């Protein structure tokens, strides 16, 4: 199937999750992250803030545990630069004030940018992924542009409620595949 076909199907599946299912699956994913990934070599970890209306994976189970148990890891989140259509990488702490952007997505209100070369791992939002590690997002390309700019050794870790589809038929050579994808059932390595 194509990205647009998969986007429609998986956005519907994601939005149909109950609040209980969403929380349960998000907790499983967070547990798998901490059980299977060493944070020893990670100084800067980019996480995403869940888009509530789309019932995205609740990443607070990850970043709040990082703040509590791994204070040496600096957590980053994105802010959209609407001029360049790119993502800025800003420090994110328990004290960071969040505001909604024009798409009603929460972002840091203040600027404390970190250069993209500093990022050691990115937790990548997605709607679905395939068995080769290609992903389908919302179609704006923000994370594709971000991942292209990351260092080659930066770990790209997708988070998904669902197992992979066999193949995204219109994935291109310029699409950046994931290194891993964590689902509630297992971790996929590419």
N, C-alpha and C positions, 0 to 999 in steps of 0.2 A: 504494500500500500504506500501511497505518497504521504509526505509530511502533512499536507492539508487534510487528507482523509483521516490520518491517525490523530491529528490535533483535535479534530471534532469529536472523535470517538472517546479519546482518553480524557479530554476536558470534561465531557459528560460523565464519564465513570468517576472522575475525581470529585466533581461537584455533588455526585449522588451519595458519597460516603456520609454516614452519620457522624455526629461530633464524637461519639464514643469510638467508632471505627478509626476515625482520623487520629485521635489521641493514642489509641492502642498501637496502631501501625507506626506512628511517629516515634513512640517510645521504643518499639522493637528496633527501628532503624538507628536511633541514638545509641542504644545498647550495643548493637553490632559495630557501630563506628568505634566506640571506645574499647571494645573487646578485640578488634582486629587491626587497628591502625596505631602504630607507635607515634607518639607525639614528641619523641626525643629530638628529632631533627626539624621540628616545625616551630618557627618563631612567629610567623605571620600566617594566620588561617582566615581565609575569606569565607564567610557564611552568607546565606541569603535570609532575608526576613520574609516570612510567609505572607502571601497575598491571601487575606482572609476570605474574600468573596469567591476565590477559586479553590478554597480548601486545600491550599498547598501544605506540604509536610511542615509540621510545627518544629522549627529548628531551635526554639528556645530550650528544648531538652538537651541540646548539644551546647549552645553557647553559655547557658547558665552554669552547666557543669564545668565547662572550661574555666569560667571566671572563678569558680569555687575551688576546683581541684588542680588546675593547671595555670596559675596566674602569670607564669612566664610566657605563655602563648598570647600574643596580641591578636585579638579578634577584629576583623574588618567586615564592613558591609558596604554596599554600593549606594551611590547617589547618581541619578541620571543627569548628565549634562545634555540638556535639550538643544544646545547650540551645535554640538559635535556628534550627538547621538552615540555617546560613549558612556561608560560607567567610571565614576571616580571611586577610589578605594579609600574609605575613611575608617579611622579607629572607632571601635564600638565597645563601650563599657556599660556597666550597670547605671552609670550616671548620664549617659548620652541621651539628650532630648531628641525625640523623634517627631517628625511632622509628615503629613501626607503631601505627596507631590500632586501634579495635575491629574494623574491617573489613580489617585487615592492609594498609592503604594507608600508605605512608611519608609522614611530615610532620615539620616542624622540631620539635625538643624544646623549644626556647626561644622566647620571644616577642620579636620586634622588629617590631611591626606598622607597616604603612604604610596611610594612609587611601586609600580606593578612588578618591577624586578625583585622586590623584597618578598613577594608572596611565595610561600612554600607549598601551599595546598589550597584548592578551591572546592567548596561544596557547591555543586551545580544544580540549580532547579531544572526540572524537566517535566514534560507530560508523559513521555514514554521514551524507550530506547530500544535498539535492536541488538542482536547477538554479536555484532561487530563493534559495539560501543558508540555508535552514532545516536544522537538524541534528537527529539522533537521538543522545541520550546514553544513560545507563543508567537514566533514568527517575526519578531522585530530584530533579531540578530545581535542583541546587546551582549549576551554571554559568548557568542561566537567570536565577536570582536575582542572581548576581554581575554578569552582563552588563547587566541592567536598571539597576543602580546606577552603572555606569561613565559617565564623561563622554560626551557625544554624539560627540566627535571621537576617542575611544579606538578604535583599530583592533582589530577582532575577527577573528582569523586562525585558522581551523580547520586541523587537520592530519589527513589521511586517507590510508589505504593505497589506497583505492578511488575510482574515478570516481563522479560523482553519479548518484543515481537520478533519474528524471524529476520525480517529485513525491511529497512526503510528504502523503498525503491528509488527515490530521487535524492539520496544522500550523495553529496559531491566530494571531489578530492579536496576542496578548500574547507569543508566542514571539519571541525576539530573533534576527534573521537575522545571519549572518556578513557581514563586508565582503569577505573573501577565504577561499579554502580551498586549501591546498597539498597536492597529491598527488605521487607520484613522477613522473608524466607531465607535469603542467602545473599552473599556478596559475589558479584560477577567481576571477573578480571579480564582485561582485554590486552 
